[in-house]
């Protein structure tokens, strides 16, 4: 699921560079890179519609949380001076926060109705494979900026999470396994008219809308061999997925015109449309010999023109452009002093 940024930290990554030691790659498109969080594991930072604030998830122990909770910060201030406001309940595990239209509310997924404690993840390295838990207690909620839940948007048995909002403020896309597989669904901004829009066997998730709200970009696994299909189904039955083989796809909001954009192999994920709507930025380890080296890349909608965006640290992911197209926020292991911390960074974007 989009929220498991521990893909990087769980394998024991610490800061070091690989292959390239200069910032020539990053300077093509990124300038004035600034760190916004300073400890713990922080990721999935997403802009408000007015470009001024971010919601993000963190498990920073100094903020008094046992597992991922949702926090709120001013883009200009970051979290260096004090603990930011926590917008989730502090119960259960949370993920995938996103601003609602008007910037006065957010949505996020939480397991808190399934119990106050952080749900157990179990062994996430079974048989040498890294696994993601898919908690059936996740549902999607709307909360105000004081942390008060004002509405529950999903109430079906199974996993409902990974929700994002269209730029025009009319639609929400999310991932659900309510029909037996991890598929993309859409609903109106008030939670009504919930519709399944993808149907291929495999994990479909981490979807975002195009700037004109007409298309979606997402990551997907598509097991092909009988062995891979059987393994996928058995893992999902046990509430798990293996995220090691995923590619980037696009489709229309109704699920039509489904296209596979990348054919790179390994893990390609965390996609987001560029402000022009003609390209996609995403995270990938396809160039890694070890599998642990994730950098940001850019690609045209027809799958051509692959370009590397970052080269610092061993993990860069969760890119999102500000609605005005001027800034890029992302998560990275850089500047962590040899620890396993993942922090949020922001940069000016240059085409």
N, C-alpha and C positions, 0 to 999 in steps of 0.2 A: 504494500500500500504506500501511497505517497508519503506517509508520515514516518516511515522507518528509516530515518537518516542514520541510525546506528549501523547500517550496512558498512559504513566506514570505520566507526569506532569499535565495533564488536570484534573486528579482526585485529585490533591492537595497533592501529595506525597512529603514528606520531609525525611531527613535522619533519619532512626532509624533501628535497626536490629530486626529481627523476629526469634524466636525459638533458633537460634544458636548464640553464642557470641564469639567463638574462631575462629581463622583462619585456623584450622586444615584441613578443607575441601579444602580451596583454595591453601594451601601449597602443596597439592599432585601434582598439575599440574602447578601452577603459582608461579613465583618468581620475585623479583625485580619489583613489580608493580609500575608504574610511571604515574603521572597525566600529561596530555598534554594540556588540555584547562582549563580555570579558570573563567568561568562565562557564563551565558546564557544557552541555550539548544543546545548541540552539539552532533551529532550522525552520523551514517553511515560513519565512517572513514575507507577508503579502501586504501590499499598499492599500490604503484607503482610497476612495474614489477622488478625493481632493489632493492626493499626493503627499499629505502631511504626516500621516501616522502609519505604523505597521502593527499587525498582529503576528505573533509567532509562538512557537512552542518551545519549552525548555524543561530540563530536568535538573537545573542547577541547584545542588544541595544547599547552598548558602541562602537560597530563597525559601527554604523550608518545604520542598516538595520531594515526594518519593519516586515519582515518575512524571512523564510529560504532562505539563499543564499549559494553559494558554495565557499569554501576557501581551501587553499593549505598550507601545513606546512612541515617542515623538521622533520623527526622522532626524531632526537636527540635534537632539539631545542624546540619544542612545541610552545605555544602561550603566555607564561608567560611574555615575555619582550615587545612584540609589537603586533599590529594587523597584522595578516597574510595576504598575498595577496588574494584578492577576484577574482575568475575566472569567476563568472557569471556576468550578465549585471547589477545587482542591481534592475532590473525591474521584476514585477510579483513575482511569487513564484517558487522556484526551488527544485529539489530533485534528489537523486540517481546518484551521480557522480561516475565515474570509469575511471581509466587510460586506455588509448589506447596503443597498442604496440609501443614501442620506448620511452615511458614516456615523450613525448613532447606535447601530447594533452590529453584531457579528453573528455568524453561524459557526459551529464547530461540532465535531463528533466526540462523544463521551461514553464511557462504560459505567458511569456512576450509578445508574439505576440497577446495574447488575451487582453492585457492592461498593462499599466505601473504599476498600483497599485497591491497590494497584493489582490488576490481574496478573497471574503468573504466566511467564513466557515459556517456561520449560526449556528443553535443550534445543537451542537454535543452530547447532552445528552437527546435527545427526548425520551419521554416515559420511562425514566430510563435506556436507553441503550446508551453505548458509541458508537459513529459513526465516520467513516472516510470519508472525502470528496474525491470524484473522479472527479477532474477537467477535463472537456472535452478539455480545452485549452492546456493541457500538450502535448508537442512534444519533441523529443529527438534531441539534438544538439551536435556537436563536436566543442570544443574551444581549442585554444592554451594556453600556460601557461602565456600569457599576457592578457587573457580574451577575445580575439577576436574570435568570432564565425566563423569557417571556413567551416562548412557544417551543413545542416539540414538533419537528417536521416529518420525522419517520417513526413508524411504530410497528414495523413488520418483523417477524422472527428472522434472526440472522444479522449479518454484517451490513451496516449502512454507514458509509463514511466517505471521505475524499471529496467533499462538496466544494464547488466554486461557483461564482456568480457571473452572469454575462455582463459585459460592459454596458448594455442598455438597461440593465437592472430588471429584466423580465423573467429570466430563467435561471435555474440551478441545475448543474450536472453533478452526479455522484456515482459511486460504485456500490453495488449491492449484490449479495448472493441469494436473494430471496427466491429465485427460480432455479437454484441448484448450481449455478456457476457465477463467477465474479464478472458481472457485466456492467456496462454504463447505462444509467437511467437519467432521465430529465424530469423536472417538475417546475411548476410555476413558482414564482418568488414566495407565494404564501403556502407552498407545500402541496397544492392541489395538482391534479392531472399528472400523476406519476406514471412514466412510460419507460419501458425497456427499449433501448435503441441499438445495442450490439448483441450478437447471438453466437459468435464463434467460440469454440471451446478454448479456454485459456483465461488468464487474468487480464482484464481490461481495467485500467485505473489511471489516476493522476491526470484527469482531463481538465483542460482549460479552453475557454472560448477564444475565438479570433476577435480582433478589434471591432469588427462589424457585427459581432454576435451571431454570425451565420454558420460558422464551422467550429469543430472541436479538434484539438490535438491531444493525444494520450499515448500511454505506453501499453504494450500488450505482449503476452507470451502466447505462443501458438504451438503447443506440443503436436508433433506429427507422427512419430513412430508409435507402434502399439505399446512399447515399453514406457516411453515418455508420457503417453496419454494415461496409462495405468498409474504411473507415479503421481502425476498431477492430480488425478481424481482421488487417490488415496490420501495425499497430503491435505487436499481441501477438506476431505471428510474429517480429518483430524484438526482442522482449523489452522492450516499452514499453507504457505506457498513458497516455492523456491524462485528467487528473483534473478537468477544468474543469466537467463537468456530472455531478453526483451528487446523489442524494436519499437520505433515511433510510427504511429498511424494518424491519419486524419479522416474525418467524415463530416458530412453535414449534420446540423443539430438534430435532424430526425433520423440519423444513422445511415442515410443514403450516401452514395459516392465514397465508400470506404476505400482507403488507399494506404498501402504500406510505404512509408517515406524512407526509412533507413533499412539497409541490408548489411549491417556492419558486424553482426555477431556480438556475443557477450551481452552486457547489460547497458541498454540505452534507455534513458528514463528522464523524469523531471522536465518535460518539454514545455515551452511557452512560445507563443507567437511574438515575433518582432512587431513594433508599432506599425510598420508598413503592411503587415498581414501577409507578406510574400515570402517570409523566411521563418524558421523555427530555431530557437536556441534550446539546447538540451545538455544533459550530462551523460558521459560515456566512458567506459573502460576498455573500449575495443582495441586501443593501441597499447594496452598494458600487457606485459609479459607475466606479471604475477596475478593480475585480476583485481588488485587493490588500488589502482591508480585512476582516479576519475577526474576528467577535465571537462570544461564547457566547450561545446562546439556549436556551429551555426550551419544550417543547410537550407537550400531552396525547397519549395513545396514539391518540386518534381524529383527531389532526391539528388540533385546535382549541387556542385559548389560547396562541398564540405570544407569548413574552415575552423581551425582551432582558435578558441578565444582566450583561455587561461592556460598557464603553465606553472604557476606557483603552488606549492604544497601537493599532497597526494590526494586530496579530496576537495572537489568543487561541485556544487549541485544546487538545486532549488532556485534557479534564476527567475526573476520576475521583473518586468519593466513597469515603471510608474505609468499611470494612465496618460500623463502628458508626454511620455516617451523619452524623457530627459535622463532618467536614472535607471540603473540596474541594481537590484538587491540580490544577494546570493549567500550561500553558506560555504564555509571553507575551514580547513584545518590549519591554514597559515597563521603565523604569529602566535602559536599556542605554547611556545617555550618548551617543546619536547613532550608535552602532555598529550592526552587524547581528546582535548577539547575541540568542539566544533562551534564556530562563532558566525555571527551575521555581519556581512560587509555590504557597503553601498558604494557605487561608483557613478561618475558621469559617463554617459554612453556617447560614443562617436561612431557614426555610420562609416 
